[in-house]
């Protein structure tokens, strides 16, 4: 099992969210990379975010973003060794 390019793009979008507040969303502009626009649309269709171009995280999206950010932190915790 491995991540697809689409999965990685979705994870990258989820990583853009500031989890310290639920009052801050994101906006993926129409001039952004096509993969990022497509990832945001996919996350919206799956119920992770509130707008096709970003918006806020849903409860499901917040949980996914927390996991993505936690995994990133774990993988990079000892990168200097």
PDB file of N, CA, C and O in Angstrom:
ATOM      1  N   UNK A   1       0.846  -1.170   0.000  1.00  0.00           N
ATOM      2  CA  UNK A   1       0.000   0.000   0.000  1.00  0.00           C
ATOM      3  C   UNK A   1       0.896   1.240   0.000  1.00  0.00           C
ATOM      4  O   UNK A   1       1.882   1.313   0.735  1.00  0.00           O
ATOM      5  N   UNK A   2       0.538   2.197  -0.827  1.00  0.00           N
ATOM      6  CA  UNK A   2       1.285   3.451  -0.847  1.00  0.00           C
ATOM      7  C   UNK A   2       0.350   4.605  -1.196  1.00  0.00           C
ATOM      8  O   UNK A   2      -0.706   4.407  -1.799  1.00  0.00           O
ATOM      9  N   UNK A   3       0.753   5.801  -0.810  1.00  0.00           N
ATOM     10  CA  UNK A   3      -0.033   6.991  -1.107  1.00  0.00           C
ATOM     11  C   UNK A   3       0.044   7.304  -2.595  1.00  0.00           C
ATOM     12  O   UNK A   3       1.086   7.120  -3.225  1.00  0.00           O
ATOM     13  N   UNK A   4      -1.062   7.775  -3.147  1.00  0.00           N
ATOM     14  CA  UNK A   4      -1.075   8.254  -4.526  1.00  0.00           C
ATOM     15  C   UNK A   4      -0.701   9.737  -4.523  1.00  0.00           C
ATOM     16  O   UNK A   4      -0.669  10.375  -3.471  1.00  0.00           O
ATOM     17  N   UNK A   5      -0.426  10.261  -5.677  1.00  0.00           N
ATOM     18  CA  UNK A   5      -0.165  11.692  -5.790  1.00  0.00           C
ATOM     19  C   UNK A   5      -1.348  12.513  -5.306  1.00  0.00           C
ATOM     20  O   UNK A   5      -1.179  13.572  -4.701  1.00  0.00           O
ATOM     21  N   UNK A   6      -2.552  12.012  -5.579  1.00  0.00           N
ATOM     22  CA  UNK A   6      -3.763  12.706  -5.136  1.00  0.00           C
ATOM     23  C   UNK A   6      -3.869  12.703  -3.612  1.00  0.00           C
ATOM     24  O   UNK A   6      -4.248  13.707  -3.009  1.00  0.00           O
ATOM     25  N   UNK A   7      -3.528  11.556  -2.985  1.00  0.00           N
ATOM     26  CA  UNK A   7      -3.539  11.479  -1.517  1.00  0.00           C
ATOM     27  C   UNK A   7      -2.566  12.490  -0.923  1.00  0.00           C
ATOM     28  O   UNK A   7      -2.899  13.194   0.030  1.00  0.00           O
ATOM     29  N   UNK A   8      -1.373  12.559  -1.481  1.00  0.00           N
ATOM     30  CA  UNK A   8      -0.358  13.475  -0.958  1.00  0.00           C
ATOM     31  C   UNK A   8      -0.796  14.929  -1.107  1.00  0.00           C
ATOM     32  O   UNK A   8      -0.561  15.743  -0.214  1.00  0.00           O
ATOM     33  N   UNK A   9      -1.423  15.255  -2.219  1.00  0.00           N
ATOM     34  CA  UNK A   9      -1.924  16.619  -2.414  1.00  0.00           C
ATOM     35  C   UNK A   9      -3.012  16.944  -1.391  1.00  0.00           C
ATOM     36  O   UNK A   9      -3.058  18.057  -0.867  1.00  0.00           O
ATOM     37  N   UNK A  10      -3.883  15.982  -1.107  1.00  0.00           N
ATOM     38  CA  UNK A  10      -4.925  16.188  -0.097  1.00  0.00           C
ATOM     39  C   UNK A  10      -4.302  16.392   1.283  1.00  0.00           C
ATOM     40  O   UNK A  10      -4.731  17.266   2.036  1.00  0.00           O
ATOM     41  N   UNK A  11      -3.304  15.597   1.610  1.00  0.00           N
ATOM     42  CA  UNK A  11      -2.614  15.737   2.896  1.00  0.00           C
ATOM     43  C   UNK A  11      -1.960  17.108   2.990  1.00  0.00           C
ATOM     44  O   UNK A  11      -2.012  17.750   4.038  1.00  0.00           O
ATOM     45  N   UNK A  12      -1.346  17.559   1.904  1.00  0.00           N
ATOM     46  CA  UNK A  12      -0.712  18.878   1.908  1.00  0.00           C
ATOM     47  C   UNK A  12      -1.735  19.983   2.166  1.00  0.00           C
ATOM     48  O   UNK A  12      -1.440  20.942   2.879  1.00  0.00           O
ATOM     49  N   UNK A  13      -2.921  19.860   1.600  1.00  0.00           N
ATOM     50  CA  UNK A  13      -3.967  20.853   1.863  1.00  0.00           C
ATOM     51  C   UNK A  13      -4.385  20.790   3.332  1.00  0.00           C
ATOM     52  O   UNK A  13      -4.542  21.831   3.970  1.00  0.00           O
ATOM     53  N   UNK A  14      -4.565  19.603   3.868  1.00  0.00           N
ATOM     54  CA  UNK A  14      -4.933  19.464   5.282  1.00  0.00           C
ATOM     55  C   UNK A  14      -3.866  20.052   6.199  1.00  0.00           C
ATOM     56  O   UNK A  14      -4.182  20.543   7.282  1.00  0.00           O
ATOM     57  N   UNK A  15      -2.613  20.005   5.774  1.00  0.00           N
ATOM     58  CA  UNK A  15      -1.511  20.541   6.575  1.00  0.00           C
ATOM     59  C   UNK A  15      -1.519  22.072   6.617  1.00  0.00           C
ATOM     60  O   UNK A  15      -0.855  22.665   7.467  1.00  0.00           O
ATOM     61  N   UNK A  16      -2.249  22.710   5.724  1.00  0.00           N
ATOM     62  CA  UNK A  16      -2.294  24.175   5.681  1.00  0.00           C
ATOM     63  C   UNK A  16      -3.124  24.776   6.813  1.00  0.00           C
ATOM     64  O   UNK A  16      -2.996  25.963   7.114  1.00  0.00           O
ATOM     65  N   UNK A  17      -3.960  23.975   7.432  1.00  0.00           N
ATOM     66  CA  UNK A  17      -4.863  24.490   8.463  1.00  0.00           C
ATOM     67  C   UNK A  17      -4.145  24.684   9.794  1.00  0.00           C
ATOM     68  O   UNK A  17      -3.327  23.863  10.209  1.00  0.00           O
ATOM     69  N   UNK A  18      -4.475  25.791  10.450  1.00  0.00           N
ATOM     70  CA  UNK A  18      -3.967  26.096  11.787  1.00  0.00           C
ATOM     71  C   UNK A  18      -4.920  25.458  12.792  1.00  0.00           C
ATOM     72  O   UNK A  18      -6.052  25.913  12.959  1.00  0.00           O
ATOM     73  N   UNK A  19      -4.462  24.414  13.453  1.00  0.00           N
ATOM     74  CA  UNK A  19      -5.320  23.674  14.375  1.00  0.00           C
ATOM     75  C   UNK A  19      -5.470  24.344  15.738  1.00  0.00           C
ATOM     76  O   UNK A  19      -6.222  23.862  16.586  1.00  0.00           O
ATOM     77  N   UNK A  20      -4.765  25.444  15.950  1.00  0.00           N
ATOM     78  CA  UNK A  20      -4.889  26.125  17.241  1.00  0.00           C
ATOM     79  C   UNK A  20      -6.197  26.919  17.336  1.00  0.00           C
ATOM     80  O   UNK A  20      -6.555  27.402  18.411  1.00  0.00           O
ATOM     81  N   UNK A  21      -6.904  27.051  16.218  1.00  0.00           N
ATOM     82  CA  UNK A  21      -8.183  27.751  16.218  1.00  0.00           C
ATOM     83  C   UNK A  21      -9.127  27.122  15.197  1.00  0.00           C
ATOM     84  O   UNK A  21      -8.693  26.611  14.165  1.00  0.00           O
ATOM     85  N   UNK A  22     -10.403  27.167  15.495  1.00  0.00           N
ATOM     86  CA  UNK A  22     -11.396  26.690  14.527  1.00  0.00           C
ATOM     87  C   UNK A  22     -12.008  27.866  13.772  1.00  0.00           C
ATOM     88  O   UNK A  22     -12.892  27.683  12.935  1.00  0.00           O
ATOM     89  N   UNK A  23     -11.536  29.063  14.070  1.00  0.00           N
ATOM     90  CA  UNK A  23     -12.074  30.285  13.468  1.00  0.00           C
ATOM     91  C   UNK A  23     -11.303  30.737  12.232  1.00  0.00           C
ATOM     92  O   UNK A  23     -11.598  31.788  11.663  1.00  0.00           O
ATOM     93  N   UNK A  24     -10.321  29.946  11.819  1.00  0.00           N
ATOM     94  CA  UNK A  24      -9.482  30.338  10.684  1.00  0.00           C
ATOM     95  C   UNK A  24      -9.544  29.266   9.604  1.00  0.00           C
ATOM     96  O   UNK A  24      -9.209  28.105   9.843  1.00  0.00           O
ATOM     97  N   UNK A  25      -9.973  29.665   8.425  1.00  0.00           N
ATOM     98  CA  UNK A  25     -10.018  28.747   7.295  1.00  0.00           C
ATOM     99  C   UNK A  25      -8.900  29.057   6.318  1.00  0.00           C
ATOM    100  O   UNK A  25      -7.997  29.839   6.614  1.00  0.00           O
ATOM    101  N   UNK A  26      -8.972  28.435   5.151  1.00  0.00           N
ATOM    102  CA  UNK A  26      -8.004  28.703   4.095  1.00  0.00           C
ATOM    103  C   UNK A  26      -8.751  28.969   2.797  1.00  0.00           C
ATOM    104  O   UNK A  26      -9.938  28.667   2.677  1.00  0.00           O
ATOM    105  N   UNK A  27      -8.049  29.533   1.836  1.00  0.00           N
ATOM    106  CA  UNK A  27      -8.590  29.787   0.501  1.00  0.00           C
ATOM    107  C   UNK A  27      -7.549  29.308  -0.503  1.00  0.00           C
ATOM    108  O   UNK A  27      -6.409  29.775  -0.503  1.00  0.00           O
ATOM    109  N   UNK A  28      -7.952  28.376  -1.356  1.00  0.00           N
ATOM    110  CA  UNK A  28      -7.099  27.925  -2.452  1.00  0.00           C
ATOM    111  C   UNK A  28      -7.499  28.770  -3.663  1.00  0.00           C
ATOM    112  O   UNK A  28      -8.597  28.611  -4.196  1.00  0.00           O
ATOM    113  N   UNK A  29      -6.631  29.646  -4.087  1.00  0.00           N
ATOM    114  CA  UNK A  29      -6.947  30.562  -5.178  1.00  0.00           C
ATOM    115  C   UNK A  29      -6.955  29.843  -6.520  1.00  0.00           C
ATOM    116  O   UNK A  29      -6.307  28.810  -6.691  1.00  0.00           O
ATOM    117  N   UNK A  30      -7.693  30.400  -7.462  1.00  0.00           N
ATOM    118  CA  UNK A  30      -7.805  29.783  -8.783  1.00  0.00           C
ATOM    119  C   UNK A  30      -6.482  29.768  -9.528  1.00  0.00           C
ATOM    120  O   UNK A  30      -6.350  29.065 -10.530  1.00  0.00           O
ATOM    121  N   UNK A  31      -5.495  30.530  -9.061  1.00  0.00           N
ATOM    122  CA  UNK A  31      -4.172  30.539  -9.687  1.00  0.00           C
ATOM    123  C   UNK A  31      -3.215  29.534  -9.034  1.00  0.00           C
ATOM    124  O   UNK A  31      -2.055  29.430  -9.435  1.00  0.00           O
ATOM    125  N   UNK A  32      -3.697  28.800  -8.036  1.00  0.00           N
ATOM    126  CA  UNK A  32      -2.860  27.795  -7.352  1.00  0.00           C
ATOM    127  C   UNK A  32      -2.570  26.631  -8.300  1.00  0.00           C
ATOM    128  O   UNK A  32      -3.181  26.504  -9.361  1.00  0.00           O
ATOM    129  N   UNK A  33      -1.630  25.794  -7.893  1.00  0.00           N
ATOM    130  CA  UNK A  33      -1.314  24.594  -8.672  1.00  0.00           C
ATOM    131  C   UNK A  33      -2.582  23.777  -8.885  1.00  0.00           C
ATOM    132  O   UNK A  33      -3.429  23.681  -7.998  1.00  0.00           O
ATOM    133  N   UNK A  34      -2.701  23.192 -10.070  1.00  0.00           N
ATOM    134  CA  UNK A  34      -3.884  22.394 -10.404  1.00  0.00           C
ATOM    135  C   UNK A  34      -4.089  21.267  -9.385  1.00  0.00           C
ATOM    136  O   UNK A  34      -5.223  20.987  -8.995  1.00  0.00           O
ATOM    137  N   UNK A  35      -3.008  20.623  -8.954  1.00  0.00           N
ATOM    138  CA  UNK A  35      -3.116  19.510  -8.003  1.00  0.00           C
ATOM    139  C   UNK A  35      -3.716  19.976  -6.679  1.00  0.00           C
ATOM    140  O   UNK A  35      -4.484  19.244  -6.054  1.00  0.00           O
ATOM    141  N   UNK A  36      -3.373  21.181  -6.252  1.00  0.00           N
ATOM    142  CA  UNK A  36      -3.902  21.711  -4.984  1.00  0.00           C
ATOM    143  C   UNK A  36      -5.387  22.053  -5.124  1.00  0.00           C
ATOM    144  O   UNK A  36      -6.171  21.804  -4.208  1.00  0.00           O
ATOM    145  N   UNK A  37      -5.769  22.616  -6.259  1.00  0.00           N
ATOM    146  CA  UNK A  37      -7.176  22.928  -6.519  1.00  0.00           C
ATOM    147  C   UNK A  37      -7.994  21.641  -6.545  1.00  0.00           C
ATOM    148  O   UNK A  37      -9.070  21.563  -5.952  1.00  0.00           O
ATOM    149  N   UNK A  38      -7.471  20.638  -7.237  1.00  0.00           N
ATOM    150  CA  UNK A  38      -8.153  19.341  -7.340  1.00  0.00           C
ATOM    151  C   UNK A  38      -8.253  18.672  -5.966  1.00  0.00           C
ATOM    152  O   UNK A  38      -9.273  18.066  -5.641  1.00  0.00           O
ATOM    153  N   UNK A  39      -7.193  18.784  -5.163  1.00  0.00           N
ATOM    154  CA  UNK A  39      -7.188  18.184  -3.824  1.00  0.00           C
ATOM    155  C   UNK A  39      -8.241  18.835  -2.935  1.00  0.00           C
ATOM    156  O   UNK A  39      -8.954  18.145  -2.207  1.00  0.00           O
ATOM    157  N   UNK A  40      -8.341  20.155  -2.992  1.00  0.00           N
ATOM    158  CA  UNK A  40      -9.345  20.853  -2.186  1.00  0.00           C
ATOM    159  C   UNK A  40     -10.748  20.432  -2.607  1.00  0.00           C
ATOM    160  O   UNK A  40     -11.608  20.198  -1.757  1.00  0.00           O
ATOM    161  N   UNK A  41     -10.980  20.337  -3.895  1.00  0.00           N
ATOM    162  CA  UNK A  41     -12.298  19.910  -4.387  1.00  0.00           C
ATOM    163  C   UNK A  41     -12.615  18.498  -3.895  1.00  0.00           C
ATOM    164  O   UNK A  41     -13.739  18.215  -3.479  1.00  0.00           O
ATOM    165  N   UNK A  42     -11.625  17.627  -3.947  1.00  0.00           N
ATOM    166  CA  UNK A  42     -11.807  16.247  -3.494  1.00  0.00           C
ATOM    167  C   UNK A  42     -12.107  16.193  -1.998  1.00  0.00           C
ATOM    168  O   UNK A  42     -12.994  15.457  -1.568  1.00  0.00           O
ATOM    169  N   UNK A  43     -11.371  16.969  -1.208  1.00  0.00           N
ATOM    170  CA  UNK A  43     -11.614  17.010   0.236  1.00  0.00           C
ATOM    171  C   UNK A  43     -13.016  17.534   0.534  1.00  0.00           C
ATOM    172  O   UNK A  43     -13.675  17.057   1.458  1.00  0.00           O
ATOM    173  N   UNK A  44     -13.469  18.504  -0.238  1.00  0.00           N
ATOM    174  CA  UNK A  44     -14.827  19.030  -0.076  1.00  0.00           C
ATOM    175  C   UNK A  44     -15.859  17.941  -0.377  1.00  0.00           C
ATOM    176  O   UNK A  44     -16.808  17.743   0.381  1.00  0.00           O
ATOM    177  N   UNK A  45     -15.659  17.241  -1.492  1.00  0.00           N
ATOM    178  CA  UNK A  45     -16.598  16.185  -1.884  1.00  0.00           C
ATOM    179  C   UNK A  45     -16.638  15.041  -0.870  1.00  0.00           C
ATOM    180  O   UNK A  45     -17.662  14.375  -0.722  1.00  0.00           O
ATOM    181  N   UNK A  46     -15.531  14.817  -0.178  1.00  0.00           N
ATOM    182  CA  UNK A  46     -15.454  13.754   0.828  1.00  0.00           C
ATOM    183  C   UNK A  46     -15.930  14.216   2.205  1.00  0.00           C
ATOM    184  O   UNK A  46     -16.016  13.412   3.133  1.00  0.00           O
ATOM    185  N   UNK A  47     -16.239  15.508   2.340  1.00  0.00           N
ATOM    186  CA  UNK A  47     -16.757  16.020   3.599  1.00  0.00           C
ATOM    187  C   UNK A  47     -15.706  16.455   4.604  1.00  0.00           C
ATOM    188  O   UNK A  47     -16.003  16.557   5.795  1.00  0.00           O
ATOM    189  N   UNK A  48     -14.476  16.716   4.151  1.00  0.00           N
ATOM    190  CA  UNK A  48     -13.408  17.131   5.057  1.00  0.00           C
ATOM    191  C   UNK A  48     -13.359  18.649   5.257  1.00  0.00           C
ATOM    192  O   UNK A  48     -12.945  19.125   6.314  1.00  0.00           O
ATOM    193  N   UNK A  49     -13.783  19.407   4.236  1.00  0.00           N
ATOM    194  CA  UNK A  49     -13.753  20.864   4.308  1.00  0.00           C
ATOM    195  C   UNK A  49     -15.100  21.415   3.837  1.00  0.00           C
ATOM    196  O   UNK A  49     -15.873  20.720   3.178  1.00  0.00           O
ATOM    197  N   UNK A  50     -15.366  22.678   4.186  1.00  0.00           N
ATOM    198  CA  UNK A  50     -16.695  23.246   3.962  1.00  0.00           C
ATOM    199  C   UNK A  50     -16.891  23.905   2.600  1.00  0.00           C
ATOM    200  O   UNK A  50     -18.027  24.174   2.210  1.00  0.00           O
ATOM    201  N   UNK A  51     -15.821  24.167   1.876  1.00  0.00           N
ATOM    202  CA  UNK A  51     -15.916  24.828   0.576  1.00  0.00           C
ATOM    203  C   UNK A  51     -15.027  24.112  -0.437  1.00  0.00           C
ATOM    204  O   UNK A  51     -14.030  23.492  -0.067  1.00  0.00           O
ATOM    205  N   UNK A  52     -15.392  24.198  -1.711  1.00  0.00           N
ATOM    206  CA  UNK A  52     -14.575  23.576  -2.759  1.00  0.00           C
ATOM    207  C   UNK A  52     -13.170  24.158  -2.823  1.00  0.00           C
ATOM    208  O   UNK A  52     -12.228  23.481  -3.235  1.00  0.00           O
ATOM    209  N   UNK A  53     -13.034  25.409  -2.414  1.00  0.00           N
ATOM    210  CA  UNK A  53     -11.729  26.073  -2.481  1.00  0.00           C
ATOM    211  C   UNK A  53     -11.124  26.290  -1.093  1.00  0.00           C
ATOM    212  O   UNK A  53     -10.317  27.200  -0.898  1.00  0.00           O
ATOM    213  N   UNK A  54     -11.511  25.464  -0.146  1.00  0.00           N
ATOM    214  CA  UNK A  54     -10.939  25.552   1.199  1.00  0.00           C
ATOM    215  C   UNK A  54     -11.997  25.701   2.264  1.00  0.00           C
ATOM    216  O   UNK A  54     -12.660  24.736   2.644  1.00  0.00           O
ATOM    217  N   UNK A  55     -12.150  26.931   2.747  1.00  0.00           N
ATOM    218  CA  UNK A  55     -13.108  27.151   3.827  1.00  0.00           C
ATOM    219  C   UNK A  55     -12.567  26.627   5.143  1.00  0.00           C
ATOM    220  O   UNK A  55     -11.377  26.736   5.437  1.00  0.00           O
ATOM    221  N   UNK A  56     -13.464  26.060   5.924  1.00  0.00           N
ATOM    222  CA  UNK A  56     -13.111  25.553   7.246  1.00  0.00           C
ATOM    223  C   UNK A  56     -13.092  24.032   7.246  1.00  0.00           C
ATOM    224  O   UNK A  56     -13.666  23.388   6.368  1.00  0.00           O
ATOM    225  N   UNK A  57     -12.429  23.474   8.236  1.00  0.00           N
ATOM    226  CA  UNK A  57     -12.449  22.027   8.415  1.00  0.00           C
ATOM    227  C   UNK A  57     -13.780  21.599   9.020  1.00  0.00           C
ATOM    228  O   UNK A  57     -14.318  22.278   9.895  1.00  0.00           O
ATOM    229  N   UNK A  58     -14.302  20.482   8.558  1.00  0.00           N
ATOM    230  CA  UNK A  58     -15.434  19.844   9.225  1.00  0.00           C
ATOM    231  C   UNK A  58     -14.862  19.054  10.404  1.00  0.00           C
ATOM    232  O   UNK A  58     -13.644  19.017  10.582  1.00  0.00           O
ATOM    233  N   UNK A  59     -15.706  18.431  11.198  1.00  0.00           N
ATOM    234  CA  UNK A  59     -15.198  17.589  12.290  1.00  0.00           C
ATOM    235  C   UNK A  59     -14.302  16.485  11.744  1.00  0.00           C
ATOM    236  O   UNK A  59     -13.242  16.205  12.303  1.00  0.00           O
ATOM    237  N   UNK A  60     -14.731  15.858  10.650  1.00  0.00           N
ATOM    238  CA  UNK A  60     -13.921  14.816  10.018  1.00  0.00           C
ATOM    239  C   UNK A  60     -12.600  15.387   9.513  1.00  0.00           C
ATOM    240  O   UNK A  60     -11.546  14.772   9.676  1.00  0.00           O
ATOM    241  N   UNK A  61     -12.662  16.554   8.907  1.00  0.00           N
ATOM    242  CA  UNK A  61     -11.460  17.200   8.394  1.00  0.00           C
ATOM    243  C   UNK A  61     -10.488  17.583   9.493  1.00  0.00           C
ATOM    244  O   UNK A  61      -9.275  17.448   9.336  1.00  0.00           O
ATOM    245  N   UNK A  62     -11.025  18.060  10.607  1.00  0.00           N
ATOM    246  CA  UNK A  62     -10.151  18.419  11.734  1.00  0.00           C
ATOM    247  C   UNK A  62      -9.417  17.189  12.245  1.00  0.00           C
ATOM    248  O   UNK A  62      -8.219  17.246  12.524  1.00  0.00           O
ATOM    249  N   UNK A  63     -10.134  16.077  12.368  1.00  0.00           N
ATOM    250  CA  UNK A  63      -9.496  14.842  12.824  1.00  0.00           C
ATOM    251  C   UNK A  63      -8.409  14.404  11.842  1.00  0.00           C
ATOM    252  O   UNK A  63      -7.318  14.010  12.255  1.00  0.00           O
ATOM    253  N   UNK A  64      -8.703  14.472  10.558  1.00  0.00           N
ATOM    254  CA  UNK A  64      -7.721  14.080   9.543  1.00  0.00           C
ATOM    255  C   UNK A  64      -6.512  15.009   9.567  1.00  0.00           C
ATOM    256  O   UNK A  64      -5.374  14.551   9.461  1.00  0.00           O
ATOM    257  N   UNK A  65      -6.752  16.303   9.706  1.00  0.00           N
ATOM    258  CA  UNK A  65      -5.662  17.270   9.764  1.00  0.00           C
ATOM    259  C   UNK A  65      -4.791  17.044  10.996  1.00  0.00           C
ATOM    260  O   UNK A  65      -3.566  17.137  10.917  1.00  0.00           O
ATOM    261  N   UNK A  66      -5.416  16.748  12.129  1.00  0.00           N
ATOM    262  CA  UNK A  66      -4.659  16.445  13.348  1.00  0.00           C
ATOM    263  C   UNK A  66      -3.748  15.243  13.128  1.00  0.00           C
ATOM    264  O   UNK A  66      -2.577  15.268  13.507  1.00  0.00           O
ATOM    265  N   UNK A  67      -4.285  14.193  12.517  1.00  0.00           N
ATOM    266  CA  UNK A  67      -3.482  12.998  12.254  1.00  0.00           C
ATOM    267  C   UNK A  67      -2.339  13.306  11.287  1.00  0.00           C
ATOM    268  O   UNK A  67      -1.208  12.869  11.503  1.00  0.00           O
ATOM    269  N   UNK A  68      -2.628  14.046  10.237  1.00  0.00           N
ATOM    270  CA  UNK A  68      -1.602  14.388   9.245  1.00  0.00           C
ATOM    271  C   UNK A  68      -0.484  15.202   9.887  1.00  0.00           C
ATOM    272  O   UNK A  68       0.696  14.937   9.658  1.00  0.00           O
ATOM    273  N   UNK A  69      -0.858  16.189  10.686  1.00  0.00           N
ATOM    274  CA  UNK A  69       0.147  17.043  11.312  1.00  0.00           C
ATOM    275  C   UNK A  69       0.931  16.287  12.382  1.00  0.00           C
ATOM    276  O   UNK A  69       2.129  16.518  12.550  1.00  0.00           O
ATOM    277  N   UNK A  70       0.272  15.395  13.099  1.00  0.00           N
ATOM    278  CA  UNK A  70       0.953  14.589  14.109  1.00  0.00           C
ATOM    279  C   UNK A  70       1.963  13.652  13.447  1.00  0.00           C
ATOM    280  O   UNK A  70       3.094  13.528  13.918  1.00  0.00           O
ATOM    281  N   UNK A  71       1.562  12.997  12.363  1.00  0.00           N
ATOM    282  CA  UNK A  71       2.473  12.103  11.650  1.00  0.00           C
ATOM    283  C   UNK A  71       3.674  12.873  11.112  1.00  0.00           C
ATOM    284  O   UNK A  71       4.805  12.397  11.203  1.00  0.00           O
ATOM    285  N   UNK A  72       3.439  14.050  10.557  1.00  0.00           N
ATOM    286  CA  UNK A  72       4.533  14.880  10.055  1.00  0.00           C
ATOM    287  C   UNK A  72       5.523  15.194  11.174  1.00  0.00           C
ATOM    288  O   UNK A  72       6.736  15.100  10.985  1.00  0.00           O
ATOM    289  N   UNK A  73       4.997  15.568  12.336  1.00  0.00           N
ATOM    290  CA  UNK A  73       5.846  15.875  13.491  1.00  0.00           C
ATOM    291  C   UNK A  73       6.650  14.651  13.915  1.00  0.00           C
ATOM    292  O   UNK A  73       7.846  14.754  14.190  1.00  0.00           O
ATOM    293  N   UNK A  74       5.998  13.499  13.967  1.00  0.00           N
ATOM    294  CA  UNK A  74       6.685  12.264  14.357  1.00  0.00           C
ATOM    295  C   UNK A  74       7.796  11.905  13.373  1.00  0.00           C
ATOM    296  O   UNK A  74       8.897  11.537  13.783  1.00  0.00           O
ATOM    297  N   UNK A  75       7.513  12.011  12.095  1.00  0.00           N
ATOM    298  CA  UNK A  75       8.495  11.639  11.076  1.00  0.00           C
ATOM    299  C   UNK A  75       9.689  12.578  11.052  1.00  0.00           C
ATOM    300  O   UNK A  75      10.786  12.184  10.654  1.00  0.00           O
ATOM    301  N   UNK A  76       9.482  13.805  11.472  1.00  0.00           N
ATOM    302  CA  UNK A  76      10.551  14.797  11.424  1.00  0.00           C
ATOM    303  C   UNK A  76      11.189  15.080  12.777  1.00  0.00           C
ATOM    304  O   UNK A  76      12.074  15.931  12.875  1.00  0.00           O
ATOM    305  N   UNK A  77      10.756  14.383  13.816  1.00  0.00           N
ATOM    306  CA  UNK A  77      11.253  14.639  15.171  1.00  0.00           C
ATOM    307  C   UNK A  77      12.740  14.360  15.311  1.00  0.00           C
ATOM    308  O   UNK A  77      13.438  15.059  16.046  1.00  0.00           O
ATOM    309  N   UNK A  78      13.223  13.360  14.622  1.00  0.00           N
ATOM    310  CA  UNK A  78      14.625  12.973  14.767  1.00  0.00           C
ATOM    311  C   UNK A  78      15.366  13.072  13.439  1.00  0.00           C
ATOM    312  O   UNK A  78      16.287  12.299  13.178  1.00  0.00           O
ATOM    313  N   UNK A  79      14.967  14.013  12.612  1.00  0.00           N
ATOM    314  CA  UNK A  79      15.571  14.128  11.282  1.00  0.00           C
ATOM    315  C   UNK A  79      17.027  14.581  11.334  1.00  0.00           C
ATOM    316  O   UNK A  79      17.748  14.432  10.348  1.00  0.00           O
ATOM    317  N   UNK A  80      17.470  15.128  12.459  1.00  0.00           N
ATOM    318  CA  UNK A  80      18.850  15.579  12.589  1.00  0.00           C
ATOM    319  C   UNK A  80      19.821  14.491  12.998  1.00  0.00           C
ATOM    320  O   UNK A  80      21.027  14.730  13.053  1.00  0.00           O
ATOM    321  N   UNK A  81      19.315  13.293  13.288  1.00  0.00           N
ATOM    322  CA  UNK A  81      20.190  12.206  13.756  1.00  0.00           C
ATOM    323  C   UNK A  81      20.757  11.420  12.609  1.00  0.00           C
ATOM    324  O   UNK A  81      21.511  10.471  12.823  1.00  0.00           O
TER     325      UNK A  81
END
